[in-house]
Amino acid sequence: MKIMSARDAKNHFGEFLDSARREPVVVTRNDRPVGIMISIEDAADTLIPDLFMDKEAGYDEWLFGKVSRTMARVDAGETGLHEHADAMAQLKERLKAGLARKAV
C-alpha cells in the first residue's frame, strides 16, 4: 500500500490516480492518515456500491424475502449456518469466480 501526503497528492494528481489504479493509496496530513484512494475496480469488491449507489426499485423487498426464506430454511433444519471465517472464504471464492467470468 502506498502512502502520499495530501500536498503530494494535490501536486502530483496524475501520479496519485495512476498509483490508486495499481494499489490503495493512503493520504496523510501532518503524518496522520486522513483518507484512502482505491480504484473503481477495487471499490466494486467492497460494500461501497451498496452504501453510495442507488439500488434498483424492489431491491430492499427482494433482499428481505431472500433473508427471510433463508432463515426459515435454517429454522426448519434444511440448511446450517457457517462460521464467519468459512462464510467469508466462500464469499471471496464466489466473487473471484464472478470476476473471472466477467473478464472472459
Biopython code that builds the backbone (N, CA, C, O; Angstrom):
import numpy as np
from Bio.PDB.StructureBuilder import StructureBuilder

atoms = [
    (1, "MET", "N", (0.843, -1.167, 0.000)),
    (1, "MET", "CA", (0.000, 0.000, 0.000)),
    (1, "MET", "C", (0.889, 1.231, 0.000)),
    (1, "MET", "O", (1.835, 1.331, 0.782)),
    (2, "LYS", "N", (0.578, 2.155, -0.875)),
    (2, "LYS", "CA", (1.369, 3.372, -0.996)),
    (2, "LYS", "C", (0.821, 4.440, -0.059)),
    (2, "LYS", "O", (-0.368, 4.446, 0.261)),
    (3, "ILE", "N", (1.689, 5.339, 0.378)),
    (3, "ILE", "CA", (1.299, 6.456, 1.237)),
    (3, "ILE", "C", (1.750, 7.746, 0.567)),
    (3, "ILE", "O", (2.898, 7.857, 0.137)),
    (4, "MET", "N", (0.847, 8.725, 0.478)),
    (4, "MET", "CA", (1.174, 10.040, -0.090)),
    (4, "MET", "C", (0.618, 11.117, 0.831)),
    (4, "MET", "O", (-0.450, 10.955, 1.421)),
    (5, "SER", "N", (1.346, 12.206, 0.946)),
    (5, "SER", "CA", (0.805, 13.341, 1.693)),
    (5, "SER", "C", (-0.276, 14.007, 0.846)),
    (5, "SER", "O", (-0.279, 13.878, -0.378)),
    (6, "ALA", "N", (-1.172, 14.702, 1.486)),
    (6, "ALA", "CA", (-2.226, 15.414, 0.767)),
    (6, "ALA", "C", (-1.610, 16.411, -0.214)),
    (6, "ALA", "O", (-2.114, 16.588, -1.323)),
    (7, "ARG", "N", (-0.542, 17.047, 0.189)),
    (7, "ARG", "CA", (0.129, 18.011, -0.684)),
    (7, "ARG", "C", (0.681, 17.323, -1.934)),
    (7, "ARG", "O", (0.504, 17.816, -3.048)),
    (8, "ASP", "N", (1.355, 16.176, -1.745)),
    (8, "ASP", "CA", (1.890, 15.446, -2.894)),
    (8, "ASP", "C", (0.757, 14.947, -3.798)),
    (8, "ASP", "O", (0.867, 14.993, -5.023)),
    (9, "ALA", "N", (-0.317, 14.476, -3.190)),
    (9, "ALA", "CA", (-1.463, 14.003, -3.981)),
    (9, "ALA", "C", (-2.019, 15.149, -4.825)),
    (9, "ALA", "O", (-2.368, 14.949, -5.988)),
    (10, "LYS", "N", (-2.101, 16.342, -4.248)),
    (10, "LYS", "CA", (-2.606, 17.508, -4.978)),
    (10, "LYS", "C", (-1.630, 17.932, -6.076)),
    (10, "LYS", "O", (-2.038, 18.190, -7.208)),
    (11, "ASN", "N", (-0.361, 18.002, -5.743)),
    (11, "ASN", "CA", (0.635, 18.492, -6.696)),
    (11, "ASN", "C", (0.978, 17.482, -7.789)),
    (11, "ASN", "O", (1.464, 17.864, -8.853)),
    (12, "HIS", "N", (0.731, 16.216, -7.538)),
    (12, "HIS", "CA", (1.038, 15.148, -8.499)),
    (12, "HIS", "C", (-0.206, 14.294, -8.713)),
    (12, "HIS", "O", (-0.162, 13.071, -8.588)),
    (13, "PHE", "N", (-1.310, 14.951, -9.035)),
    (13, "PHE", "CA", (-2.598, 14.274, -9.085)),
    (13, "PHE", "C", (-2.616, 13.122, -10.087)),
    (13, "PHE", "O", (-3.185, 12.068, -9.798)),
    (14, "GLY", "N", (-2.018, 13.297, -11.236)),
    (14, "GLY", "CA", (-1.972, 12.227, -12.232)),
    (14, "GLY", "C", (-1.268, 10.994, -11.691)),
    (14, "GLY", "O", (-1.749, 9.873, -11.859)),
    (15, "GLU", "N", (-0.134, 11.199, -11.045)),
    (15, "GLU", "CA", (0.597, 10.086, -10.433)),
    (15, "GLU", "C", (-0.245, 9.440, -9.325)),
    (15, "GLU", "O", (-0.267, 8.218, -9.175)),
    (16, "PHE", "N", (-0.937, 10.288, -8.555)),
    (16, "PHE", "CA", (-1.816, 9.808, -7.490)),
    (16, "PHE", "C", (-2.883, 8.873, -8.063)),
    (16, "PHE", "O", (-3.117, 7.791, -7.525)),
    (17, "LEU", "N", (-3.528, 9.290, -9.154)),
    (17, "LEU", "CA", (-4.557, 8.455, -9.781)),
    (17, "LEU", "C", (-3.970, 7.159, -10.329)),
    (17, "LEU", "O", (-4.551, 6.086, -10.161)),
    (18, "ASP", "N", (-2.812, 7.265, -10.987)),
    (18, "ASP", "CA", (-2.163, 6.059, -11.519)),
    (18, "ASP", "C", (-1.810, 5.082, -10.403)),
    (18, "ASP", "O", (-1.992, 3.873, -10.550)),
    (19, "SER", "N", (-1.309, 5.603, -9.296)),
    (19, "SER", "CA", (-0.958, 4.740, -8.162)),
    (19, "SER", "C", (-2.191, 4.045, -7.605)),
    (19, "SER", "O", (-2.147, 2.859, -7.276)),
    (20, "ALA", "N", (-3.301, 4.790, -7.499)),
    (20, "ALA", "CA", (-4.535, 4.226, -6.943)),
    (20, "ALA", "C", (-5.106, 3.127, -7.833)),
    (20, "ALA", "O", (-5.809, 2.241, -7.348)),
    (21, "ARG", "N", (-4.810, 3.176, -9.124)),
    (21, "ARG", "CA", (-5.275, 2.098, -10.016)),
    (21, "ARG", "C", (-4.505, 0.815, -9.766)),
    (21, "ARG", "O", (-5.022, -0.274, -10.015)),
    (22, "ARG", "N", (-3.266, 0.927, -9.274)),
    (22, "ARG", "CA", (-2.429, -0.253, -9.017)),
    (22, "ARG", "C", (-2.634, -0.816, -7.613)),
    (22, "ARG", "O", (-2.620, -2.033, -7.426)),
    (23, "GLU", "N", (-2.825, 0.061, -6.627)),
    (23, "GLU", "CA", (-2.943, -0.362, -5.232)),
    (23, "GLU", "C", (-3.587, 0.769, -4.428)),
    (23, "GLU", "O", (-3.564, 1.919, -4.867)),
    (24, "PRO", "N", (-4.158, 0.466, -3.267)),
    (24, "PRO", "CA", (-4.722, 1.532, -2.442)),
    (24, "PRO", "C", (-3.651, 2.543, -2.042)),
    (24, "PRO", "O", (-2.502, 2.176, -1.797)),
    (25, "VAL", "N", (-4.032, 3.811, -1.977)),
    (25, "VAL", "CA", (-3.108, 4.871, -1.586)),
    (25, "VAL", "C", (-3.677, 5.574, -0.358)),
    (25, "VAL", "O", (-4.773, 6.133, -0.402)),
    (26, "VAL", "N", (-2.925, 5.540, 0.728)),
    (26, "VAL", "CA", (-3.326, 6.234, 1.942)),
    (26, "VAL", "C", (-2.854, 7.689, 1.826)),
    (26, "VAL", "O", (-1.697, 7.953, 1.500)),
    (27, "VAL", "N", (-3.761, 8.618, 2.097)),
    (27, "VAL", "CA", (-3.433, 10.044, 2.045)),
    (27, "VAL", "C", (-3.251, 10.527, 3.480)),
    (27, "VAL", "O", (-4.084, 10.271, 4.349)),
    (28, "THR", "N", (-2.134, 11.235, 3.710)),
    (28, "THR", "CA", (-1.843, 11.727, 5.053)),
    (28, "THR", "C", (-1.812, 13.244, 5.085)),
    (28, "THR", "O", (-1.560, 13.895, 4.071)),
    (29, "ARG", "N", (-2.068, 13.789, 6.244)),
    (29, "ARG", "CA", (-1.903, 15.212, 6.509)),
    (29, "ARG", "C", (-1.247, 15.302, 7.876)),
    (29, "ARG", "O", (-1.738, 14.720, 8.843)),
    (30, "ASN", "N", (-0.156, 16.017, 7.958)),
    (30, "ASN", "CA", (0.624, 16.099, 9.204)),
    (30, "ASN", "C", (0.988, 14.701, 9.713)),
    (30, "ASN", "O", (0.914, 14.413, 10.907)),
    (31, "ASP", "N", (1.382, 13.853, 8.776)),
    (31, "ASP", "CA", (1.827, 12.479, 9.068)),
    (31, "ASP", "C", (0.752, 11.600, 9.704)),
    (31, "ASP", "O", (1.069, 10.592, 10.336)),
    (32, "ARG", "N", (-0.531, 11.980, 9.537)),
    (32, "ARG", "CA", (-1.634, 11.160, 10.038)),
    (32, "ARG", "C", (-2.527, 10.762, 8.864)),
    (32, "ARG", "O", (-2.823, 11.593, 8.006)),
    (33, "PRO", "N", (-2.953, 9.517, 8.817)),
    (33, "PRO", "CA", (-3.848, 9.102, 7.724)),
    (33, "PRO", "C", (-5.177, 9.844, 7.814)),
    (33, "PRO", "O", (-5.789, 9.927, 8.880)),
    (34, "VAL", "N", (-5.615, 10.385, 6.665)),
    (34, "VAL", "CA", (-6.891, 11.098, 6.625)),
    (34, "VAL", "C", (-7.838, 10.534, 5.570)),
    (34, "VAL", "O", (-9.024, 10.864, 5.559)),
    (35, "GLY", "N", (-7.326, 9.697, 4.697)),
    (35, "GLY", "CA", (-8.177, 9.137, 3.656)),
    (35, "GLY", "C", (-7.459, 8.042, 2.913)),
    (35, "GLY", "O", (-6.278, 7.771, 3.127)),
    (36, "ILE", "N", (-8.221, 7.416, 2.023)),
    (36, "ILE", "CA", (-7.655, 6.360, 1.198)),
    (36, "ILE", "C", (-8.288, 6.449, -0.178)),
    (36, "ILE", "O", (-9.487, 6.702, -0.299)),
    (37, "MET", "N", (-7.502, 6.246, -1.197)),
    (37, "MET", "CA", (-7.996, 6.243, -2.576)),
    (37, "MET", "C", (-7.808, 4.833, -3.112)),
    (37, "MET", "O", (-6.716, 4.268, -3.054)),
    (38, "ILE", "N", (-8.914, 4.268, -3.645)),
    (38, "ILE", "CA", (-8.843, 2.964, -4.286)),
    (38, "ILE", "C", (-9.448, 3.089, -5.678)),
    (38, "ILE", "O", (-10.223, 4.004, -5.955)),
    (39, "SER", "N", (-9.087, 2.171, -6.531)),
    (39, "SER", "CA", (-9.617, 2.194, -7.892)),
    (39, "SER", "C", (-11.089, 1.828, -7.877)),
    (39, "SER", "O", (-11.574, 1.219, -6.924)),
    (40, "ILE", "N", (-11.797, 2.199, -8.928)),
    (40, "ILE", "CA", (-13.209, 1.851, -9.045)),
    (40, "ILE", "C", (-13.371, 0.339, -9.122)),
    (40, "ILE", "O", (-14.368, -0.200, -8.641)),
    (41, "GLU", "N", (-12.401, -0.356, -9.724)),
    (41, "GLU", "CA", (-12.456, -1.817, -9.789)),
    (41, "GLU", "C", (-12.358, -2.425, -8.391)),
    (41, "GLU", "O", (-13.090, -3.361, -8.067)),
    (42, "ASP", "N", (-11.454, -1.895, -7.564)),
    (42, "ASP", "CA", (-11.340, -2.385, -6.190)),
    (42, "ASP", "C", (-12.578, -2.028, -5.379)),
    (42, "ASP", "O", (-13.016, -2.808, -4.534)),
    (43, "ALA", "N", (-13.139, -0.861, -5.631)),
    (43, "ALA", "CA", (-14.335, -0.436, -4.894)),
    (43, "ALA", "C", (-15.510, -1.353, -5.181)),
    (43, "ALA", "O", (-16.359, -1.562, -4.314)),
    (44, "ALA", "N", (-15.571, -1.904, -6.387)),
    (44, "ALA", "CA", (-16.675, -2.797, -6.749)),
    (44, "ALA", "C", (-16.678, -4.055, -5.894)),
    (44, "ALA", "O", (-17.721, -4.689, -5.735)),
    (45, "ASP", "N", (-15.518, -4.428, -5.337)),
    (45, "ASP", "CA", (-15.405, -5.622, -4.499)),
    (45, "ASP", "C", (-15.688, -5.340, -3.026)),
    (45, "ASP", "O", (-15.501, -6.219, -2.184)),
    (46, "THR", "N", (-16.138, -4.121, -2.702)),
    (46, "THR", "CA", (-16.410, -3.743, -1.320)),
    (46, "THR", "C", (-17.889, -3.455, -1.133)),
    (46, "THR", "O", (-18.695, -3.690, -2.033)),
    (47, "LEU", "N", (-18.235, -2.953, 0.019)),
    (47, "LEU", "CA", (-19.618, -2.544, 0.300)),
    (47, "LEU", "C", (-19.909, -1.131, -0.193)),
    (47, "LEU", "O", (-21.041, -0.663, -0.073)),
    (48, "ILE", "N", (-18.916, -0.444, -0.743)),
    (48, "ILE", "CA", (-19.109, 0.937, -1.178)),
    (48, "ILE", "C", (-20.278, 1.086, -2.143)),
    (48, "ILE", "O", (-21.095, 1.989, -1.961)),
    (49, "PRO", "N", (-20.390, 0.229, -3.173)),
    (49, "PRO", "CA", (-21.544, 0.399, -4.070)),
    (49, "PRO", "C", (-22.881, 0.289, -3.335)),
    (49, "PRO", "O", (-23.822, 1.018, -3.646)),
    (50, "ASP", "N", (-22.964, -0.621, -2.360)),
    (50, "ASP", "CA", (-24.205, -0.772, -1.606)),
    (50, "ASP", "C", (-24.509, 0.463, -0.768)),
    (50, "ASP", "O", (-25.674, 0.801, -0.556)),
    (51, "LEU", "N", (-23.472, 1.134, -0.293)),
    (51, "LEU", "CA", (-23.676, 2.272, 0.590)),
    (51, "LEU", "C", (-23.964, 3.572, -0.156)),
    (51, "LEU", "O", (-24.699, 4.423, 0.345)),
    (52, "PHE", "N", (-23.395, 3.730, -1.343)),
    (52, "PHE", "CA", (-23.469, 5.025, -2.005)),
    (52, "PHE", "C", (-24.187, 5.049, -3.343)),
    (52, "PHE", "O", (-24.455, 6.127, -3.873)),
    (53, "MET", "N", (-24.500, 3.908, -3.891)),
    (53, "MET", "CA", (-25.150, 3.893, -5.193)),
    (53, "MET", "C", (-26.628, 3.583, -5.026)),
    (53, "MET", "O", (-27.021, 2.848, -4.120)),
    (54, "ASP", "N", (-27.435, 4.147, -5.900)),
    (54, "ASP", "CA", (-28.868, 3.887, -5.866)),
    (54, "ASP", "C", (-29.137, 2.428, -6.193)),
    (54, "ASP", "O", (-28.521, 1.841, -7.083)),
    (55, "LYS", "N", (-30.067, 1.865, -5.450)),
    (55, "LYS", "CA", (-30.452, 0.479, -5.694)),
    (55, "LYS", "C", (-31.618, 0.459, -6.671)),
    (55, "LYS", "O", (-32.374, 1.425, -6.781)),
    (56, "GLU", "N", (-31.748, -0.636, -7.364)),
    (56, "GLU", "CA", (-32.878, -0.795, -8.273)),
    (56, "GLU", "C", (-34.163, -0.861, -7.466)),
    (56, "GLU", "O", (-34.168, -1.297, -6.315)),
    (57, "ALA", "N", (-35.246, -0.424, -8.081)),
    (57, "ALA", "CA", (-36.545, -0.498, -7.418)),
    (57, "ALA", "C", (-36.843, -1.944, -7.048)),
    (57, "ALA", "O", (-36.630, -2.849, -7.855)),
    (58, "GLY", "N", (-37.334, -2.166, -5.834)),
    (58, "GLY", "CA", (-37.678, -3.501, -5.381)),
    (58, "GLY", "C", (-36.535, -4.253, -4.727)),
    (58, "GLY", "O", (-36.735, -5.368, -4.244)),
    (59, "TYR", "N", (-35.333, -3.670, -4.697)),
    (59, "TYR", "CA", (-34.177, -4.372, -4.142)),
    (59, "TYR", "C", (-34.375, -4.717, -2.669)),
    (59, "TYR", "O", (-34.113, -5.846, -2.254)),
    (60, "ASP", "N", (-34.840, -3.742, -1.871)),
    (60, "ASP", "CA", (-34.994, -3.991, -0.437)),
    (60, "ASP", "C", (-35.991, -5.115, -0.180)),
    (60, "ASP", "O", (-35.772, -5.947, 0.701)),
    (61, "GLU", "N", (-37.078, -5.147, -0.937)),
    (61, "GLU", "CA", (-38.072, -6.211, -0.769)),
    (61, "GLU", "C", (-37.483, -7.567, -1.174)),
    (61, "GLU", "O", (-37.711, -8.574, -0.504)),
    (62, "TRP", "N", (-36.730, -7.581, -2.269)),
    (62, "TRP", "CA", (-36.084, -8.818, -2.710)),
    (62, "TRP", "C", (-35.130, -9.328, -1.634)),
    (62, "TRP", "O", (-35.144, -10.513, -1.300)),
    (63, "LEU", "N", (-34.293, -8.426, -1.085)),
    (63, "LEU", "CA", (-33.325, -8.824, -0.068)),
    (63, "LEU", "C", (-34.030, -9.332, 1.181)),
    (63, "LEU", "O", (-33.632, -10.349, 1.748)),
    (64, "PHE", "N", (-35.077, -8.631, 1.616)),
    (64, "PHE", "CA", (-35.821, -9.059, 2.791)),
    (64, "PHE", "C", (-36.401, -10.455, 2.573)),
    (64, "PHE", "O", (-36.327, -11.304, 3.461)),
    (65, "GLY", "N", (-36.974, -10.693, 1.404)),
    (65, "GLY", "CA", (-37.531, -12.004, 1.086)),
    (65, "GLY", "C", (-36.471, -13.086, 1.082)),
    (65, "GLY", "O", (-36.683, -14.179, 1.607)),
    (66, "LYS", "N", (-35.327, -12.779, 0.487)),
    (66, "LYS", "CA", (-34.220, -13.743, 0.417)),
    (66, "LYS", "C", (-33.737, -14.123, 1.820)),
    (66, "LYS", "O", (-33.550, -15.302, 2.122)),
    (67, "VAL", "N", (-33.539, -13.116, 2.670)),
    (67, "VAL", "CA", (-33.069, -13.378, 4.036)),
    (67, "VAL", "C", (-34.136, -14.139, 4.820)),
    (67, "VAL", "O", (-33.816, -15.070, 5.559)),
    (68, "SER", "N", (-35.395, -13.750, 4.666)),
    (68, "SER", "CA", (-36.490, -14.423, 5.382)),
    (68, "SER", "C", (-36.589, -15.895, 4.988)),
    (68, "SER", "O", (-36.747, -16.762, 5.849)),
    (69, "ARG", "N", (-36.497, -16.177, 3.687)),
    (69, "ARG", "CA", (-36.561, -17.569, 3.233)),
    (69, "ARG", "C", (-35.361, -18.375, 3.741)),
    (69, "ARG", "O", (-35.508, -19.541, 4.107)),
    (70, "THR", "N", (-34.197, -17.767, 3.763)),
    (70, "THR", "CA", (-33.007, -18.455, 4.259)),
    (70, "THR", "C", (-33.147, -18.766, 5.742)),
    (70, "THR", "O", (-32.839, -19.876, 6.176)),
    (71, "MET", "N", (-33.607, -17.800, 6.515)),
    (71, "MET", "CA", (-33.780, -18.028, 7.950)),
    (71, "MET", "C", (-34.833, -19.110, 8.209)),
    (71, "MET", "O", (-34.687, -19.902, 9.140)),
    (72, "ALA", "N", (-35.887, -19.149, 7.397)),
    (72, "ALA", "CA", (-36.901, -20.199, 7.531)),
    (72, "ALA", "C", (-36.285, -21.572, 7.250)),
    (72, "ALA", "O", (-36.618, -22.549, 7.921)),
    (73, "ARG", "N", (-35.382, -21.650, 6.255)),
    (73, "ARG", "CA", (-34.700, -22.916, 5.950)),
    (73, "ARG", "C", (-33.794, -23.337, 7.103)),
    (73, "ARG", "O", (-33.703, -24.523, 7.421)),
    (74, "VAL", "N", (-33.121, -22.366, 7.731)),
    (74, "VAL", "CA", (-32.268, -22.673, 8.879)),
    (74, "VAL", "C", (-33.134, -23.192, 10.023)),
    (74, "VAL", "O", (-32.809, -24.206, 10.640)),
    (75, "ASP", "N", (-34.239, -22.495, 10.306)),
    (75, "ASP", "CA", (-35.139, -22.910, 11.392)),
    (75, "ASP", "C", (-35.710, -24.300, 11.149)),
    (75, "ASP", "O", (-35.914, -25.057, 12.098)),
    (76, "ALA", "N", (-35.970, -24.646, 9.893)),
    (76, "ALA", "CA", (-36.539, -25.953, 9.562)),
    (76, "ALA", "C", (-35.471, -27.045, 9.506)),
    (76, "ALA", "O", (-35.796, -28.214, 9.301)),
    (77, "GLY", "N", (-34.212, -26.681, 9.686)),
    (77, "GLY", "CA", (-33.136, -27.664, 9.652)),
    (77, "GLY", "C", (-32.738, -28.081, 8.249)),
    (77, "GLY", "O", (-32.027, -29.072, 8.077)),
    (78, "GLU", "N", (-33.186, -27.340, 7.241)),
    (78, "GLU", "CA", (-32.861, -27.672, 5.844)),
    (78, "GLU", "C", (-31.450, -27.245, 5.460)),
    (78, "GLU", "O", (-30.888, -27.748, 4.487)),
    (79, "THR", "N", (-30.896, -26.347, 6.199)),
    (79, "THR", "CA", (-29.545, -25.857, 5.939)),
    (79, "THR", "C", (-28.935, -25.434, 7.265)),
    (79, "THR", "O", (-29.638, -25.350, 8.272)),
    (80, "GLY", "N", (-27.650, -25.169, 7.276)),
    (80, "GLY", "CA", (-26.983, -24.773, 8.511)),
    (80, "GLY", "C", (-26.284, -23.437, 8.358)),
    (80, "GLY", "O", (-26.185, -22.876, 7.267)),
    (81, "LEU", "N", (-25.812, -22.959, 9.469)),
    (81, "LEU", "CA", (-25.056, -21.710, 9.470)),
    (81, "LEU", "C", (-23.571, -22.026, 9.404)),
    (81, "LEU", "O", (-23.132, -23.080, 9.863)),
    (82, "HIS", "N", (-22.800, -21.106, 8.829)),
    (82, "HIS", "CA", (-21.352, -21.267, 8.711)),
    (82, "HIS", "C", (-20.652, -20.346, 9.694)),
    (82, "HIS", "O", (-21.167, -19.287, 10.050)),
    (83, "GLU", "N", (-19.490, -20.758, 10.118)),
    (83, "GLU", "CA", (-18.648, -19.864, 10.912)),
    (83, "GLU", "C", (-18.255, -18.671, 10.039)),
    (83, "GLU", "O", (-18.159, -18.801, 8.818)),
    (84, "HIS", "N", (-18.034, -17.535, 10.647)),
    (84, "HIS", "CA", (-17.744, -16.305, 9.908)),
    (84, "HIS", "C", (-16.574, -16.484, 8.937)),
    (84, "HIS", "O", (-16.675, -16.111, 7.769)),
    (85, "ALA", "N", (-15.483, -17.045, 9.410)),
    (85, "ALA", "CA", (-14.291, -17.196, 8.553)),
    (85, "ALA", "C", (-14.601, -18.079, 7.347)),
    (85, "ALA", "O", (-14.158, -17.791, 6.235)),
    (86, "ASP", "N", (-15.360, -19.153, 7.564)),
    (86, "ASP", "CA", (-15.720, -20.039, 6.457)),
    (86, "ASP", "C", (-16.629, -19.325, 5.455)),
    (86, "ASP", "O", (-16.455, -19.446, 4.243)),
    (87, "ALA", "N", (-17.598, -18.582, 5.982)),
    (87, "ALA", "CA", (-18.523, -17.855, 5.107)),
    (87, "ALA", "C", (-17.771, -16.819, 4.283)),
    (87, "ALA", "O", (-18.043, -16.662, 3.093)),
    (88, "MET", "N", (-16.829, -16.110, 4.901)),
    (88, "MET", "CA", (-16.064, -15.095, 4.176)),
    (88, "MET", "C", (-15.191, -15.743, 3.101)),
    (88, "MET", "O", (-15.053, -15.196, 2.007)),
    (89, "ALA", "N", (-14.609, -16.888, 3.397)),
    (89, "ALA", "CA", (-13.787, -17.588, 2.402)),
    (89, "ALA", "C", (-14.644, -18.019, 1.216)),
    (89, "ALA", "O", (-14.221, -17.884, 0.067)),
    (90, "GLN", "N", (-15.847, -18.538, 1.481)),
    (90, "GLN", "CA", (-16.743, -18.935, 0.398)),
    (90, "GLN", "C", (-17.161, -17.724, -0.423)),
    (90, "GLN", "O", (-17.219, -17.794, -1.651)),
    (91, "LEU", "N", (-17.453, -16.611, 0.251)),
    (91, "LEU", "CA", (-17.848, -15.390, -0.449)),
    (91, "LEU", "C", (-16.725, -14.885, -1.344)),
    (91, "LEU", "O", (-16.972, -14.498, -2.486)),
    (92, "LYS", "N", (-15.499, -14.883, -0.842)),
    (92, "LYS", "CA", (-14.358, -14.439, -1.649)),
    (92, "LYS", "C", (-14.184, -15.315, -2.885)),
    (92, "LYS", "O", (-13.900, -14.810, -3.971)),
    (93, "GLU", "N", (-14.353, -16.613, -2.724)),
    (93, "GLU", "CA", (-14.235, -17.521, -3.867)),
    (93, "GLU", "C", (-15.320, -17.238, -4.902)),
    (93, "GLU", "O", (-15.049, -17.243, -6.103)),
    (94, "ARG", "N", (-16.552, -16.989, -4.441)),
    (94, "ARG", "CA", (-17.632, -16.663, -5.372)),
    (94, "ARG", "C", (-17.358, -15.349, -6.099)),
    (94, "ARG", "O", (-17.618, -15.237, -7.297)),
    (95, "LEU", "N", (-16.837, -14.353, -5.380)),
    (95, "LEU", "CA", (-16.512, -13.073, -6.020)),
    (95, "LEU", "C", (-15.411, -13.258, -7.056)),
    (95, "LEU", "O", (-15.501, -12.713, -8.156)),
    (96, "LYS", "N", (-14.372, -14.019, -6.718)),
    (96, "LYS", "CA", (-13.289, -14.265, -7.676)),
    (96, "LYS", "C", (-13.814, -14.974, -8.916)),
    (96, "LYS", "O", (-13.437, -14.635, -10.038)),
    (97, "ALA", "N", (-14.684, -15.956, -8.712)),
    (97, "ALA", "CA", (-15.253, -16.696, -9.854)),
    (97, "ALA", "C", (-16.105, -15.764, -10.713)),
    (97, "ALA", "O", (-16.058, -15.837, -11.941)),
    (98, "GLY", "N", (-16.876, -14.897, -10.080)),
    (98, "GLY", "CA", (-17.697, -13.946, -10.829)),
    (98, "GLY", "C", (-16.852, -12.965, -11.611)),
    (98, "GLY", "O", (-17.168, -12.655, -12.759)),
    (99, "LEU", "N", (-15.784, -12.473, -11.009)),
    (99, "LEU", "CA", (-14.896, -11.547, -11.715)),
    (99, "LEU", "C", (-14.188, -12.239, -12.867)),
    (99, "LEU", "O", (-13.975, -11.635, -13.919)),
    (100, "ALA", "N", (-13.819, -13.507, -12.678)),
    (100, "ALA", "CA", (-13.165, -14.264, -13.747)),
    (100, "ALA", "C", (-14.120, -14.441, -14.933)),
    (100, "ALA", "O", (-13.696, -14.358, -16.086)),
    (101, "ARG", "N", (-15.415, -14.686, -14.654)),
    (101, "ARG", "CA", (-16.399, -14.830, -15.734)),
    (101, "ARG", "C", (-16.575, -13.514, -16.479)),
    (101, "ARG", "O", (-16.719, -13.512, -17.702)),
    (102, "LYS", "N", (-16.564, -12.394, -15.761)),
    (102, "LYS", "CA", (-16.718, -11.082, -16.396)),
    (102, "LYS", "C", (-15.531, -10.751, -17.294)),
    (102, "LYS", "O", (-15.686, -10.090, -18.321)),
    (103, "ALA", "N", (-14.345, -11.214, -16.900)),
    (103, "ALA", "CA", (-13.126, -10.910, -17.651)),
    (103, "ALA", "C", (-13.078, -11.658, -18.981)),
    (103, "ALA", "O", (-12.369, -11.247, -19.899)),
    (104, "VAL", "N", (-13.820, -12.739, -19.086)),
    (104, "VAL", "CA", (-13.795, -13.567, -20.312)),
    (104, "VAL", "C", (-14.674, -12.995, -21.369)),
    (104, "VAL", "O", (-14.774, -13.558, -22.460)),
]
sb = StructureBuilder()
sb.init_structure("model")
sb.init_model(0)
sb.init_chain("A")
sb.init_seg("    ")
for serial, (resi, resn, name, xyz) in enumerate(atoms, 1):
    if name == "N":
        sb.init_residue(resn, " ", resi, " ")
    sb.init_atom(name, np.array(xyz, "f"), 0.0, 1.0, " ", f" {name:<3s}", serial, name[0])
structure = sb.get_structure()
